[in-house]
Amino acid sequence: MTAGEADSPNRERTRGQPLVALGLVIICWGAGPVIAKLITVPPLLAVLVRFGLSFPVLFILVALRGGRVTVPLLTTTALPGISFGINLVFVFATLQEATVAVLSVAIALQPGLLLLVVGPIFAEWPGRSQVLLTLVGVAGAAVVILGAGAGLRTSPLGLLLALTALVTFSVYFVLTRRARSVDDVDPVTWMAGINLWAFLAAVPPALLWLDVDDLGRIDRSDLLWLLVLSYVTGIVGHVLMSWIHGYVEVARSSLYLLAVNVVAVGLAWPVHNEPVTALQVVGGVVVLSSVAAVLRSSSGQRRRPEDLVESPSRSSLGT
């Protein structure tokens, strides 16, 4: 059995499985910023180590599942993988020019951005109610982020970098959805290629901005949290998300992921002693209400790769 066959979207899935998986992704990704704040090494070094730890493990998982990473797979994952790696580099650069709140608000705009492209790319045309709920959800996420009194301070360069971080992650997100809906690629194999390219994309800026002494700054605590970040937030979260892309429309999944901000704020309270304000609670309720409303509107629907292409055929990208 090949890796692709092990996860064939042609197998019957219960209606709730993708949503349960999405809930796990929200928890994993929501924990990401909280874990990252426990890491004391320079952010760019953390990015390099994070991908350096994850891609070898993914290659091993592919081999253990009877699959292989082919040249066509590496060719297809080049653009989204580089976008993913460069995204984290832009995140690092943004934080040198702007506050965390500026970056967080920019990334929270992703569902609105995706509403503009999902129609032409995927023939997914959100209804008026979904568009309205998405805008409300984005506004709620902004309230969650800014409700703690965080400042929106940035330079013009910082704003440009934050928007570039938004675009590069969206490119990765959309291309992963396309691979799952058209090529029927195995999620583990796909993420192996993605993480390899992301690691390679992080190498040049690391060589420019880091020195040898920075490597010695990684202590045991940093290594522990980098392992958690790489394998829980990284491998588990992103492999599950790439699988979900075969079943949930991208405009819906990006809206659901606004709940990541709610989880991050909730976890930061006990871990970093960052109290949750009343305004953040209101914003969180708005986000979750928007998500719940869209979930109800999609009741009974299930989008699978074979539903999106007329004559699906198994791709040889990762088998």
TORGU-348994 format. One line per 10 residues: for each residue x, y, z negated of N, C-alpha, C. Coordinates in steps of 0.2 Angstrom, whole numbers, plus 5000, padded with zeros to 4 digits. Example, Ala and Ser with C-alpha at 12.3 -4.5 7.8 and 13.67 -1.06 7.14 Angstrom:
# TORGU-348994
5066 4972 4961 5062 4978 4961 5066 4984 4961  5064 4989 4965 5068 4995 4964 5064 5000 4961
***
This chain:
# TORGU-348994
5004 4994 5000 5000 5000 5000 5004 5006 5000  5003 5011 5004 5007 5017 5005 5004 5022 5000  5009 5027 4999 5006 5032 4994 5000 5036 4996  4999 5037 5003 4993 5040 5006 4987 5036 5004  4988 5029 5005 4982 5024 5004 4980 5024 4997  4985 5025 4993 4984 5025 4986 4979 5030 4983  4979 5036 4987 4975 5042 4985 4970 5044 4991  4968 5039 4995 4964 5041 5001 4958 5044 4999  4956 5050 5002 4950 5053 5001 4944 5050 5004  4945 5045 5008 4940 5041 5010 4936 5036 5005
4940 5035 4999 4937 5031 4994 4932 5036 4990  4927 5032 4988 4921 5036 4984 4924 5039 4978  4922 5046 4977 4923 5049 4971 4917 5051 4968  4916 5051 4962 4910 5054 4958 4911 5061 4959  4905 5064 4959 4904 5071 4960 4908 5075 4955  4909 5073 4949 4912 5077 4944 4920 5076 4943  4923 5071 4947 4930 5070 4946 4934 5076 4948  4933 5079 4953 4937 5085 4955 4936 5091 4950  4930 5091 4947 4929 5097 4942 4933 5095 4936  4933 5089 4934 4936 5087 4928 4944 5088 4929
4946 5086 4935 4953 5088 4936 4955 5095 4936  4950 5099 4939 4951 5106 4939 4952 5109 4932  4948 5106 4927 4948 5108 4920 4955 5107 4917  4958 5101 4919 4965 5100 4917 4970 5104 4920  4969 5106 4926 4973 5111 4929 4973 5118 4925  4967 5120 4924 4966 5126 4920 4969 5126 4914  4969 5121 4910 4973 5120 4904 4980 5120 4905  4983 5116 4910 4990 5116 4911 4993 5123 4913  4989 5126 4918 4992 5133 4920 4990 5138 4915  4985 5138 4911 4984 5142 4906 4990 5142 4900
4992 5136 4899 4998 5135 4894 5004 5138 4897  5005 5139 4904 5011 5141 4907 5014 5147 4904  5010 5153 4904 5013 5159 4902 5015 5159 4894  5011 5155 4891 5012 5154 4884 5019 5150 4882  5020 5145 4886 5026 5141 4886 5032 5145 4888  5031 5149 4894 5037 5153 4897 5039 5158 4892  5035 5161 4888 5037 5166 4883 5041 5163 4877  5041 5156 4877 5045 5153 4872 5053 5152 4874  5053 5153 4881 5060 5152 4884 5064 5158 4884  5070 5158 4881 5074 5164 4880 5079 5165 4886
5080 5161 4891 5085 5162 4896 5082 5167 4901  5087 5170 4905 5084 5174 4910 5079 5171 4915  5074 5175 4916 5068 5172 4920 5070 5168 4927  5075 5171 4930 5077 5168 4937 5081 5161 4936  5084 5161 4930 5087 5155 4928 5082 5149 4927  5077 5152 4923 5071 5147 4921 5068 5144 4928  5067 5149 4933 5064 5147 4939 5068 5141 4942  5075 5142 4943 5079 5138 4946 5079 5131 4942  5080 5131 4936 5080 5125 4932 5073 5121 4932  5068 5125 4932 5061 5122 4933 5060 5118 4939
5062 5121 4945 5062 5117 4951 5067 5112 4951  5073 5113 4948 5078 5108 4949 5076 5102 4944  5072 5103 4939 5070 5097 4935 5064 5093 4939  5060 5097 4942 5054 5094 4945 5055 5090 4951  5059 5093 4956 5058 5089 4963 5062 5082 4963  5067 5081 4959 5070 5074 4959 5065 5069 4956  5061 5071 4951 5056 5067 4948 5050 5065 4953  5048 5070 4956 5043 5069 4961 5045 5064 4967  5052 5065 4969 5054 5060 4974 5054 5053 4971  5056 5052 4965 5056 5046 4962 5049 5043 4962
5044 5047 4960 5037 5045 4960 5035 5043 4966  5037 5047 4972 5035 5045 4978 5037 5038 4980  5044 5037 4979 5047 5030 4980 5043 5024 4976  5042 5026 4970 5039 5021 4965 5032 5019 4968  5028 5024 4971 5022 5022 4974 5022 5020 4981  5028 5018 4983 5028 5015 4990 5028 5020 4996  5029 5026 4994 5029 5031 5000 5036 5033 5001  5036 5038 5006 5043 5041 5007 5042 5048 5010  5047 5052 5009 5046 5059 5011 5049 5060 5018  5045 5061 5023 5048 5061 5030 5050 5068 5032
5053 5068 5038 5055 5074 5041 5049 5078 5043  5044 5075 5046 5038 5079 5047 5035 5082 5041  5035 5079 5035 5033 5081 5029 5037 5087 5027  5043 5087 5027 5048 5092 5025 5047 5098 5030  5046 5097 5036 5044 5102 5041 5038 5106 5039  5033 5102 5037 5026 5105 5036 5026 5109 5029  5030 5106 5024 5030 5109 5018 5035 5115 5017  5039 5117 5022 5044 5122 5022 5041 5129 5020  5036 5131 5024 5033 5137 5023 5030 5138 5016  5025 5133 5015 5022 5134 5008 5027 5133 5002
5032 5129 5003 5037 5128 4998 5041 5134 4997  5043 5137 5002 5047 5143 5002 5043 5149 4999  5037 5149 5001 5032 5154 4998 5031 5153 4990  5031 5147 4988 5030 5145 4981 5036 5147 4977  5042 5146 4980 5048 5147 4976 5050 5155 4976  5049 5158 4982 5049 5165 4982 5044 5169 4978  5038 5166 4977 5033 5169 4973 5036 5170 4966  5039 5165 4963 5042 5165 4957 5048 5170 4956  5051 5171 4962 5057 5176 4962 5054 5183 4962  5048 5184 4966 5045 5190 4966 5042 5192 4959
5039 5187 4956 5037 5188 4949 5042 5190 4944  5048 5187 4945 5054 5190 4941 5056 5197 4943  5056 5198 4949 5058 5205 4951 5052 5210 4949  5046 5208 4949 5041 5213 4947 5041 5215 4940  5043 5210 4936 5044 5212 4929 5050 5216 4927  5054 5217 4932 5059 5222 4931 5057 5229 4932  5051 5230 4936 5049 5236 4938 5042 5238 4935  5038 5233 4932 5032 5234 4930 5030 5230 4924  5025 5232 4920 5023 5228 4914 5020 5221 4917  5019 5217 4912 5016 5210 4913 5009 5211 4915
5006 5216 4912 4999 5217 4914 4998 5219 4921  5002 5223 4924 5002 5224 4931 5002 5218 4936  5007 5214 4934 5008 5208 4938 5001 5203 4937  4999 5203 4931 4993 5198 4929 4987 5200 4933  4986 5207 4933 4980 5210 4936 4981 5208 4944  4987 5209 4947 4988 5208 4954 4986 5201 4956  4989 5196 4952 4987 5189 4953 4980 5187 4952  4977 5191 4948 4969 5189 4947 4965 5192 4953  4968 5196 4957 4964 5198 4963 4964 5192 4968  4968 5187 4967 4968 5181 4972 4961 5179 4975
4956 5178 4971 4950 5175 4973 4947 5180 4978  4947 5187 4977 4945 5192 4981 4949 5192 4988  4955 5191 4988 4959 5190 4994 4957 5184 4998  4956 5179 4995 4955 5173 4998 4948 5173 5002  4943 5177 4999 4937 5178 5002 4937 5180 5009  4943 5184 5010 4944 5187 5017 4946 5182 5022  4949 5177 5020 4953 5172 5025 4950 5165 5025  4946 5163 5020 4943 5156 5021 4938 5155 5026  4935 5160 5028 4930 5159 5034 4934 5158 5041  4938 5162 5043 4942 5161 5049 4946 5154 5049
4949 5153 5043 4954 5147 5043 4950 5141 5041  4946 5141 5037 4943 5134 5035 4935 5134 5037  4932 5139 5040 4925 5139 5042 4921 5138 5035  4924 5141 5030 4920 5141 5024 4917 5148 5023  4911 5149 5023 4908 5156 5023 4904 5157 5016  4907 5160 5011 4904 5161 5005 4898 5165 5006  4892 5163 5002 4886 5167 5002 4887 5173 4998  4882 5178 4999 4882 5184 4995 4883 5183 4988  4879 5178 4985 4880 5177 4978 4887 5175 4975  4890 5171 4979 4897 5169 4978 4902 5175 4978
4901 5179 4983 4905 5185 4984 4904 5190 4978  4898 5191 4976 4897 5195 4970 4899 5192 4964  4898 5186 4963 4901 5182 4957 4908 5182 4956  4912 5182 4962 4919 5182 4962 4921 5189 4960  4918 5194 4963 4920 5201 4961 4919 5202 4953  4914 5200 4951 4912 5200 4944 4918 5196 4940  4919 5190 4942 4924 5186 4939 4931 5190 4939  4933 5193 4944 4939 5196 4944 4939 5202 4940  4934 5206 4939 4933 5211 4934 4934 5209 4927  4931 5203 4926 4931 5200 4919 4938 5198 4918
4942 5195 4922 4949 5193 4921 4953 5199 4920  4952 5205 4923 4956 5211 4922 4954 5213 4915  4948 5213 4912 4946 5215 4905 4950 5210 4900  4950 5204 4902 4954 5199 4898 4961 5201 4897  4964 5203 4903 4971 5204 4903 4973 5211 4899  4969 5216 4901 4970 5223 4898 4967 5224 4891  4962 5219 4889 4959 5220 4883 4963 5220 4877  4969 5218 4877 4974 5218 4871 4977 5225 4871  4976 5230 4875 4979 5236 4875 4985 5236 4879  4986 5231 4884 4992 5231 4888 4992 5237 4893
4998 5240 4894 4999 5246 4898 5000 5244 4905  4997 5248 4910 4998 5247 4917 5003 5252 4919  5010 5250 4918 5015 5255 4920 5019 5252 4925  5020 5255 4931 5024 5252 4936 5027 5258 4941  5032 5256 4944 5035 5261 4950 5031 5258 4956  5032 5263 4961 5029 5260 4968 5032 5254 4970  5039 5253 4969 5042 5246 4970 5039 5241 4967  5037 5242 4960 5034 5237 4956 5028 5235 4959  5024 5239 4961 5017 5238 4964 5018 5234 4970  5023 5236 4974 5024 5232 4980 5026 5225 4979
5030 5224 4974 5033 5217 4972 5027 5213 4969  5022 5216 4965 5017 5212 4962 5012 5210 4968  5011 5214 4973 5006 5212 4978 5010 5207 4982  5016 5207 4983 5020 5202 4987 5019 5195 4983  5020 5196 4977 5019 5190 4973 5012 5187 4974  5007 5191 4974 5000 5189 4975 5000 5185 4982  5002 5188 4987 5002 5186 4994 5006 5179 4995  5012 5179 4992 5016 5173 4993 5013 5167 4989  5010 5168 4984 5006 5162 4980 5000 5160 4984  4996 5165 4987 4991 5164 4991 4992 5160 4997
4998 5161 5000 5000 5158 5006 5001 5150 5004  5005 5149 4999 5006 5142 4996 4999 5139 4995  4994 5142 4992 4988 5140 4990 4984 5138 4996  4984 5142 5001 4980 5141 5007 4983 5135 5011  4989 5135 5012 4993 5130 5016 4992 5123 5013  4992 5123 5006 4991 5117 5003 4984 5114 5004  4979 5119 5004 4972 5117 5005 4972 5114 5012  4975 5118 5017 4975 5115 5024 4977 5109 5025  4983 5107 5021 4986 5101 5022 4982 5095 5019  4978 5096 5014 4974 5091 5011 4967 5091 5015
4965 5096 5019 4959 5095 5022 4960 5093 5030  4966 5094 5032 4967 5092 5039 4971 5086 5040  4977 5086 5037 4982 5081 5037 4981 5075 5033  4977 5076 5028 4976 5070 5023 4982 5068 5020  4986 5073 5018 4993 5071 5015 4992 5069 5008  4996 5064 5005 4996 5062 4998 4999 5068 4994  4995 5070 4989 4997 5075 4984 5004 5075 4981  5006 5069 4979 5012 5068 4976 5018 5069 4981  5017 5066 4987 5022 5067 4992 5022 5074 4994  5016 5077 4995 5016 5085 4997 5020 5089 4992
5019 5088 4985 5022 5092 4980 5030 5090 4980  5032 5084 4982 5039 5083 4982 5042 5088 4987  5039 5088 4993 5042 5093 4998 5042 5100 4996  5036 5102 4993 5035 5109 4991 5041 5111 4985  5042 5106 4980 5046 5108 4975 5054 5108 4978  5055 5104 4982 5062 5104 4985 5063 5111 4989  5058 5113 4993 5059 5119 4996 5059 5125 4991  5055 5125 4986 5055 5130 4981 5061 5131 4978  5064 5125 4976 5071 5125 4973 5076 5128 4977  5076 5126 4984 5081 5129 4989 5080 5137 4990
5073 5139 4989 5072 5146 4990 5074 5150 4984  5075 5147 4978 5077 5151 4972 5085 5151 4972  5088 5147 4976 5096 5146 4975 5099 5153 4977  5097 5156 4983 5101 5162 4985 5100 5168 4980  5094 5170 4978 5094 5175 4973 5097 5173 4966  5097 5167 4964 5101 5165 4958 5108 5166 4959  5111 5164 4965 5118 5165 4966 5120 5173 4966  5115 5177 4968 5117 5184 4968 5116 5188 4961  5111 5185 4957 5110 5189 4951 5112 5186 4945  5114 5179 4945 5116 5176 4939 5123 5174 4939
5126 5173 4934 5133 5172 4933 5134 5165 4929  5140 5162 4929 5141 5156 4926 5139 5156 4918  5140 5162 4915 5139 5163 4908 5132 5162 4906  5127 5163 4911 5120 5162 4910 5118 5155 4909  5122 5150 4912 5120 5143 4911 5121 5141 4904  5126 5144 4901 5128 5142 4894 5123 5145 4889  5118 5149 4891 5113 5152 4887 5107 5147 4886  5107 5141 4889 5101 5136 4888 5103 5132 4882  5099 5133 4877 5100 5129 4871 5094 5123 4871  5094 5119 4866 5090 5114 4866 5082 5116 4866
5081 5121 4863 5074 5123 4863 5072 5125 4870  5076 5129 4873 5075 5131 4880 5074 5125 4884  5078 5120 4884 5078 5114 4888 5071 5111 4887  5069 5110 4880 5063 5107 4879 5057 5110 4882  5057 5117 4882 5051 5120 4885 5051 5121 4892  5057 5121 4895 5058 5120 4902 5056 5113 4905  5057 5108 4901 5054 5101 4903 5047 5101 4903  5044 5104 4897 5037 5104 4897 5034 5108 4903  5037 5114 4904 5035 5119 4910 5035 5115 4916  5041 5111 4917 5042 5108 4924 5037 5102 4925
5036 5098 4920 5032 5092 4920 5025 5092 4919  5023 5097 4914 5016 5097 4913 5013 5103 4917  5015 5109 4917 5012 5114 4921 5014 5113 4928  5020 5111 4929 5022 5110 4936 5020 5104 4940  5022 5098 4938 5020 5092 4941 5013 5090 4940  5011 5089 4934 5004 5087 4933 4999 5093 4936  5000 5099 4934 4996 5104 4936 4995 5105 4944  5001 5105 4947 5001 5106 4954 4999 5100 4958  5001 5094 4956 4999 5088 4959 4991 5087 4959  4988 5089 4953 4981 5088 4952 4978 5094 4957
4981 5100 4957 4978 5105 4961 4978 5103 4969  4983 5100 4971 4984 5098 4978 4979 5093 4980  4977 5088 4975 4972 5083 4976 4965 5087 4976  4964 5091 4972 4958 5095 4971 4956 5098 4978  4961 5101 4981 4960 5105 4987 4956 5101 4992  4957 5094 4992 4953 5090 4997 4946 5089 4996  4943 5092 4990 4936 5091 4988 4933 5098 4986  4936 5103 4985 4933 5109 4982 4936 5115 4987  4931 5119 4990 4932 5124 4994 4937 5129 4991  4942 5132 4994 4947 5136 4992 4944 5142 4988
4939 5145 4991 4936 5151 4988 4933 5150 4981  4930 5144 4980 4928 5142 4974 4933 5140 4969  4938 5136 4971 4943 5134 4966 4947 5140 4964  4949 5145 4968 4952 5151 4966 4948 5155 4961  4942 5155 4961 4937 5158 4957 4938 5154 4950  4937 5148 4950 4937 5144 4944 4944 5145 4940  4949 5146 4944 4956 5147 4941 4956 5153 4937  4952 5158 4938 4952 5164 4934 4951 5162 4926  4948 5156 4925 4948 5154 4918 4955 5153 4915  4960 5152 4919 4967 5151 4917 4969 5157 4912
4966 5163 4914 4968 5169 4909 4965 5168 4903  4959 5166 4902 4955 5165 4896 4959 5160 4892  4961 5154 4895 4965 5149 4891 4972 5152 4889  4975 5156 4893 4982 5159 4891 4981 5163 4885  4976 5168 4885 4974 5172 4879 4973 5168 4873  4969 5163 4874 4967 5159 4868 4973 5155 4865  4977 5153 4869 4983 5149 4866 4988 5154 4863  4989 5160 4866 4993 5165 4864 4992 5167 4856  4986 5166 4854 4984 5168 4848 4987 5164 4842  4987 5157 4842 4990 5153 4837 4998 5153 4839
5000 5153 4845 5007 5151 4846 5011 5158 4845  5009 5163 4848 5013 5169 4847 5010 5175 4843  5005 5173 4839 5001 5177 4834 4999 5184 4838  4996 5183 4844 4993 5188 4848 4985 5188 4847  4983 5192 4842 4975 5191 4841 4971 5193 4847  4965 5190 4848 4961 5191 4853 4956 5197 4851  4956 5202 4855 4951 5207 4854 4944 5206 4856  4940 5210 4853 4933 5210 4855 4932 5211 4863  4936 5215 4865 4935 5217 4873 4937 5211 4877  4942 5207 4874 4945 5201 4878 4939 5196 4878
4936 5195 4872 4931 5190 4872 4925 5192 4877  4923 5198 4877 4918 5200 4882 4921 5198 4889  4927 5200 4891 4929 5198 4897 4929 5191 4899  4931 5187 4893 4931 5180 4894 4924 5177 4895  4919 5180 4892 4912 5178 4893 4910 5179 4900  4912 5185 4903 4911 5187 4910 4914 5182 4915  4920 5180 4914 4924 5175 4918 4920 5169 4918  4919 5166 4912 4916 5159 4911 4909 5159 4914  4905 5165 4913 4899 5165 4916 4899 5165 4923  4903 5168 4926 4904 5169 4934 4905 5162 4936
4910 5158 4933 4912 5152 4935 4906 5147 4934  4903 5147 4929 4897 5143 4928 4892 5144 4933  4890 5150 4935 4885 5152 4940 4887 5149 4947  4893 5149 4948 4896 5146 4955 4896 5139 4955  4897 5136 4949 4897 5129 4948 4890 5126 4949  4885 5130 4946 4878 5128 4947 4876 5128 4954  4878 5134 4958 4876 5134 4965 4879 5129 4969  4884 5126 4967 4888 5121 4971 4885 5114 4969  4880 5113 4964 4878 5107 4962 4876 5102 4968  4878 5096 4968 4876 5092 4973 4881 5092 4979
4885 5096 4979 4890 5097 4985 4896 5094 4984  4899 5091 4989 4906 5088 4988 4910 5089 4994  4915 5093 4995 4919 5094 5001 4925 5089 5001  4925 5085 5006 4931 5080 5007 4934 5081 5013  4941 5079 5014 4944 5081 5020 4940 5078 5026  4937 5072 5026 4934 5069 5032 4927 5073 5033  4925 5078 5028 4919 5082 5030 4921 5088 5034  4928 5090 5034 4930 5096 5037 4933 5095 5044  4934 5089 5046 4937 5088 5052 4933 5083 5056  4932 5084 5062 4928 5079 5066 4930 5072 5067
4936 5071 5068 4939 5065 5069 4945 5064 5064  4944 5063 5058 4950 5062 5054 4954 5056 5055  4961 5057 5055 4966 5052 5056 4971 5053 5051  4973 5047 5048 4978 5048 5043 4985 5051 5046  4987 5056 5042 4993 5059 5044 4999 5054 5042  5005 5055 5046 5011 5051 5044 5016 5056 5041  5013 5061 5038 5018 5066 5035 5021 5063 5029  5018 5059 5025 5021 5057 5019 5020 5049 5018  5020 5045 5023 5019 5038 5023 5024 5035 5026
***
